[in-house]
Amino acid sequence: MAETDGTIHPPTAKTCLVTGATGYIGGRLVPELLAAGHRVRVMTRAPERLRDHPWAGQVEIVRADAGDTEAVAAACAGADVVYYLIHALGTGTEFEETDRRTARVMARAAREAGVSRLVYLGGLEPLDEELSPHLRSRAEVAEVLLASGVPTAVLRAAVVLGSGSASFEMLRYLTERLPVMVTPRWVHSRIQPIAIRDVLRYLVGCATLPREVHRRFDIGGPDVLTYLEMMQRFAAVAGLSRRQILPVPVLSPGLSSHWVGLITPVPASIARPLVESLRNTVVCTEHDIAEFVPDPPEGLLGFDEAVRMAIQRVRDATVATRWSSASTPGAPSDPLPTDPDWAGGTLYLDEKTRETPASPEALWRVVEGIGGETGWYSFPLAWEARGWLDRAVGGVGLRRGRRSPSDLYVGDALDFWRVEELEEGRLLRLRAEMRLPGLAWLEFHVEQDDALVPPARARLRQKATFKPSGLFGHLYWRVLVPFHGPIFGGMVRNICRAAEEGTAAAAGERRTRVA
């Protein structure tokens, strides 16, 4: 073993420069390289965007723009392996020229720095078909790097399956939001998707390829599907009804991209080149990479399992990664702080905040005593109606009440909620168990800090979060939005008022005892 700066590395450890570390692939590759024992340096235009990553303190961070020749040269100095994970998708119509220019800058810098290996993740290129601009640009970047004079491994993949991948998110939103859709002919294009876990396995393995390996490799999962089949299988895994899909020949890629932009939150500058690429057949023609990076003993992940992992990870991590700054991903499918806002599926949020002269202790007592006979501190008739409606459709309604009038514990039933997390004096998180077209949470934070201006002594933050399932889930939230003001606004206001009354009563008792 070799030791550098207190870190022990195996004899085969490399110094790896990862470009695009704030992107989907790069942000997930870094911890995998660290886990494999490599030393990692990351290159980014905005180092501040990496501060919330749990691995930020374990890597060297270099500020550099991919088009800045001197900065890129400095970033490459001393690196053994360079992962080129930059592409200009989403920057407008000039992305091909930008990709070409930055690839040339990196090729020259890597050659002059004596880098021993370049690794690039590109796209599968169909035979005898006109390439979309997106795939054409990927192919051109691969040519530039292969001609650099540095041993280069180009991994060519189709759709990468994982929460945060633009292609996967487009598939997710189209399937979730449209139970019936009219689609262009590209839904019959054949695609060989691959799970993000397996992409990262191949990328990490490329760090130790023999020097003489200088070529392209096709990488893909075990399933070859049409886009239509991918949507139907996604729906099945996600527990949605079978989608009704009507292909028509009249929607051009341009019109399709506008349609995708209307239905999904994926930016049009990203959606358009991706949609245009869907007209191409992207299927592997070889699996030679397995000679150098063997497949895992259990085999590559199939489509259904990759989707299941992606949507389950997001479902489990929704509250932690979207409601707070705490995020410690434990698997490639976990969300990352640098994932775009539209990644991970739709998450609706209603947040109310109120400062109060009540003591934090009094405020917490009211929060912990919510529900059951005490009620929910706003619009009682609305809560009763929701309970009746839930029972009418086979739910639990409000009949469960609560186990204790004053104390709560994790796992307790609370009317049609369940206590999911509780930090005494600070946090109560409830998960909905009423019948819903999605998942819902209600969360209360009791806070006190130096920012409070007297007479305020505490702050109550209340959040209602809803993750819809299917089109009906989105409609459900939108129908209820007008009622959120009186229900959730009244709740936070009345909880604080009850705490203030409790604080005043406690102060009166103390004065009586003193007298």
N, C-alpha and C positions, 0 to 999 in steps of 0.2 A: 504494500500500500504506500501511496505517496501522500504527504500532508502539506497543505498550503493554507495559511491563515487559520489554522486550527481545524480545518475540515479535512477529513481523510477521504482520499479518492482511490479507486482501484487503479492498477497499472495501465489499464486501457482507457482511463478517463481522458476526455478531450475538453478543450476550451471551445465552447459552442457559442457563436453569436446568433441570436434569434432576432430577426427583423419582424416588424409587424406584431410586436408583443401585446399591443392593445387590441388586436384583432381576435376573431373567433378561434382560429387555429393556434396562433402564436401564444395567446394567453393560457391555453390548455397544454401546449407542448412544454413550456418552461418547467412546471412541476414534474413532468414525466422525465425530462432530462436530469433534473436534480435527483430524482429518485433512483435513476440509473447510475448515479455517481459522477456525472459530468459537472464541470465548472461552466457556469452560464453567464453570459453577458447579453444584455438586451439593448436594442437600438430603437429609439422612439423620438418623435418630435415633441412629445408632451410627457415627460417623466412623472409629472404630478398625477396623471391618470392611473399610474400603477401603484399609488401609495396604499390602496385598500386591498391589494392582492396579498394573501398570506405569505407568499414567497418573496415579496419585495425586498426584504432584508437579507436574502440569501444570494442575491445576484448583483452583478455590476451593471449599473444603468448608465447608458451613454446617450446624450442628447444629439440627434442628428436628423436632418431631412434627407430622404432617400435620393433627392436630386442634387445634393451638395457634395461635390467631388471630394473636397478636403475632409469634411466631417465623416463621410462614409469610409474614406481611407483610414482615418484615425480609429474608427470603430472596428475595422477589420484587423488592425495591427495586433499580432500575437494570437489571433484566432486559428484554431485547427479546422473547425467546421463552421460554415455559414449556412443558416437556414433562411432562404429567400422566400418570405411569405407576404410579400407586398404586391398588391394590385390596386389599380385606380378605379375599380368598379364603384359607382356611386358619385364620381366627381364630375359627371357631365359627358358630353359627346366627345371630348378629347381624350378619353381614357386610354385609347390605343396608343396615341403618341406619348402620353405620360408613362405608360407601362414600358414602352420601348426605350425611352430615355433613361429611366431609373434602372432598368436591367443592364444597360450598357455601363452606367456608372458603377454598379456593383460588380460586374464582370471584370472591369479594369482594376478596381480596388482589390478584389480578392486575388487576382493574378499577381499584382505588384506586392501584396502583403505576404505572399507565399502560403496562402490558405491551401490546405490539403484536400478539402472536400466542399463542394457546393451541393445543397439539397434544395430542390424546388418542388412545390406542390402545384401541379397544373391541372388541366382538364383532359378528359378522354377525347380523342380525335377520331371521328368516324371515317371509314374508308369510302371513297367515291361519293362524298356528299359535300355540298358547299357549307363551309363552316359559318356559324353565327359570328358577329364581331367579337363577342366575348370569348368564344373558343379560339377564334383566329388570333386574338391578342395573347391568350395563354400559350398557344403554340409558338408564336414569335418569341416570347420571352424565353421559352425553353430552348429555342435555337440559339439565342444570344448567349445564354449561360453555357450551353454545350460547346459553343465556339470560343469560350473564354480562355482555354488553355489550362483550366483547373478541372480535375476529375469531378464529374457532375452526375448526380442521380436525380432524374426527373420522375416524380410519382404522378401518374395521371389518374384522376378520380372523377366520377360523375357526381351525383347528389350525395352530400355528406349528411348522415342522419344524426342529429343531435340538437338539443335546444340551443338556439343562438345562431345556428347556421342559416344563412339567408334562404337557401333553397328549401331547407326543412321548414322554416317559419312560413314561407309562402304556401307550402303543402298543408301545413297545419291550419292556417287561417281559411284557405279555400274550403277545406273539408269541414271545419267546425262551423263556419258561418253560412254555408249554402247546402241545405238538404236537397235542393233541386238546382241544377245549374246547366246552362247551355255553354258548351265548350268548343274550342277549335279542334282541328284535326290532330294537333300535337298531343292530345291525351292518349293517342295510340302509339306514340314514339316509345321505343324500347330503351329501358334505363337499367343500369346495374348499380344500385346505391350501395354505400358502405357506411358502417357505423363509425362514429368519431373515435371510439375506443381502438378500432383496428387501424384507422388512419394514423393515430399517434404511435401505435406499436411499430408500424413501418417507418415512420419518420425517425423515431429514436434509434431503430436498428440501422438506419443509414449512416449514423455517426461513425460506425466502425466497419463500414464496407471496405473490402480490399481496394487499394489504390487503383488497380487496373480496371475497376468497374466504372464505366463511363457510358451511361445509356439511359433510355426511358424504360419505365416499368408501368404496366397497367395494374391498378389496384381496385378491387371491387368486392362486395359481399357475395354470399352464395345465391342470392335471388336476382333474377332478371325479370323485370315487371314493366308494364306500360304505366304511364302516369295515371290513367284511369284505375288500374289495379292498385296502384299505390294509395290513391284516395280512398278506395273501398276498404282496403286493409287497414289504413289509418283509422277510419271510422269504426271498424270492428274492434280494434285494440282500445280505442278511446271510449268505447261503450255507446257510440252514436248509432242511429238507425242507418240502414243502407242508403247511400246517396243515390239520387236519381240524376243521371248524367246523360245529356243529349248532345252528342258531337254534331257540329255543323261545319260546312266547308268555307263559310264566308268570313270568319274572323281572322284577319291577318295578325302577325305577331305584334304589329304596332297597336292595333285595336285591342288585342288581347292584353297588352301591358296596361292600357288605360283601364280596362275592366278589372284587372288584378289590383291596380292602384286604388280603384273605387272600393273594392271589397276588403282589401287587407291594408294594414298600416305599414307594410314594407314600402320604403320610399320608391317613387317611380324611377329614379335614376338607377336603382338597383334592380327593381322588378323588370324593367324593359329588357336589359341584356340577358337576364336569366330566362325570361319568357322566350326570347328569340332563340336561345340555345336549346329550348325544349323541342324544336323541330328536328334536331339531330339525334341519330341513334348513338347512344353512348354505352357501349358494351365492351368489356375486356376481350382482347384477342389472345392474351397469354397471362400466365401467373408465375413468371420467372422470379419474382421477388422472393418467393418462398424458398428458393435455393439459398438465399443469403439471410433472410429474416423469416424463420419458420413460423407458420401459423400456430396459434395457441392450441394446446392439446384438445380443448373442447371444440375447436373449430371457430371460424369467423362468425360473428353475430349475424343472424338473419334479420330481415326487415322487421318482422313483428316484434322481436325482442328488443331491437334497437329503438323502435318507436316507444315501446313500453317503458324502457329505461328513461328515455328523454322526457316523456310526459309525467312519469311518476316522480322523477327527480324534481321537476319543476313544482309538482303538486306538493311534495313534501317540504321543499325549500321555499315555497311562496312567501310565507310570512317572514322568515328570517332574512331573505335576500331582497325583498321588495319593501319591507316596512322599516328596516333599520340598516345601519351601515355595517353590521356584523355579517361577514360572509366568509366561511372557511370551506371551500369546495373540497369534497373528498373523492370525486370521480369526474371523468371527462364530461359526463352528462349534466353536472351541476352548473347552475347559472354562475356567471362571474360579474364582478362590479363593472367591468368595462363593456359588457354586452349592451347592445343598443336597447333603448326603451321599448321597442316593438318586439323584442325577442321574448320568448317564454310564454307566448299567448297573452290574451287580454286579461287585465286585472283592473277591476273598477274599485275606486277608493272614495270614501266620504270621510273627511277628517274634520273634527271640531276641537278647538282649544279654548280654555277659559281659565283665567287667573282668579284667585279667590283669597280673601283674608282668613279663611278657615285654616286651621292647622293641618299639616300633612296627615297627622294621625286621625283627625276627625274625618278628613276626606277619604282616607283609606277605609275607615269603618263603614262609611256609606257605600263605597264601591263593593266591598266584600259582602255587604248585606243585601245586594241587589237581587231582584227576582223573588219567586215564591209569593208569600203573603205580602211582602213589601211592594212588589211590582217593579216596573221599569222606569218610573219617574217621568213618563211622558205619554200623553194620548192613550190612556188606558183602554178605550174602546177599540183603538186600532190594534193593540196587542191582543186583546181578546178575540177580535175578528180573525187575526192571523192564526191564532191557536185553533179556533173553530174550523177554519179552512184547512189547516194541516190535518186535523183529525178526520175531516170529510174525505181526504184523499189517502187515508191510511197512515198518517204520521202520528207522532206522539202528542202533539198539541202542547198545551200548558199544564196538563194534569200531573206531571211528575213533581212540580214544585222544587223544593230543595231539601237536602238531608238535615241541615242544621240552620237555624235562623240567623246565625252570626258567623260561622266558620265555613270556609271552603277548602277543599283539597283537590289536587290534580286528579282527574278522573271522575269527579262528582258530576252527576246529572243536575242541571239547573234549568227547569222548565224544558224548552226544546233546544237547549244548548248543552254542551259538555265542557267542563273546565279542562283546557288543553295545557295551559301553563299558568303558574302562579308564583310570583316573587313577593313575599310578605312585605307590605307597605309600599310596593312599587308598581307591580304589573299583574293584571288579570286578563287572560286571553281565553275567549270562549269560541268553540267551534260549533257551528249550527248543525243540528240533527233533525230539523224539520225537513219536509219534502221540498226540494229545490232543484231547479235546472242548473246546478253548478255547486260550487263549494263556497261557504261563507264563514267569516270570522268577525267577532266583535271584541275590541281590545281597549283596555283602560290603562293609562299610565298616570301615576301620581308622581309629580316632580317638585323639587325645591332646589333653587340654585341662586347664585349671586345676581342673576339678571332680573330677578323679580323686584319690582318697585313697590315699596310699602304704600298702602297697607297690605298688599298681596303677600301671602306667605307660602302659597302652594299653587301648582298649575295642574289642571286636568287635561290630558290629551286623550281623545276618544276617536277610535278608527273603526269604521265598518268596511270590510273588504269582501269582494265577491269575484270569484273566478267562474265565468259562465261556461256552460256546456251546451254547445250547439246554438243554433239561431234563436231558439226559444229562451235560452239563458240571457242573450243580449237584449231581447225584447223585454224580458222580466225586469232587468235592471232599469231600462229606460222608462218603463211604465211607472216604476216606483220612485224615480228621481224627484218628482214634485212633492212627494210626501216626506223626503229626507229632512227638509228644513224643520217642520214641526215635530217630527219624531226624534231625530238625532240631535237637533239643536235644542229642543226642549229637554231632552235627557241630560245633556251636559250642564245646562243651566240649572235644572232642578236638583241634580246631584250636588252641585256646588252650594246651592241655597240650603239644602238639608245639612250639609257639612258645616256651613256657617252657623246655622241654628244650634247644631251640636256643640260647636266651639263656644258659642255664647252661653249655652246652658252649663257647660263644664266650668267656664269662668265664673258664672254666678254661684255655682256650688262651692267653688274654692273661696269666694269672698264670704259666703255664709259660714263656712267652717272657720275662717280666720276670725270673723266677728264673734 
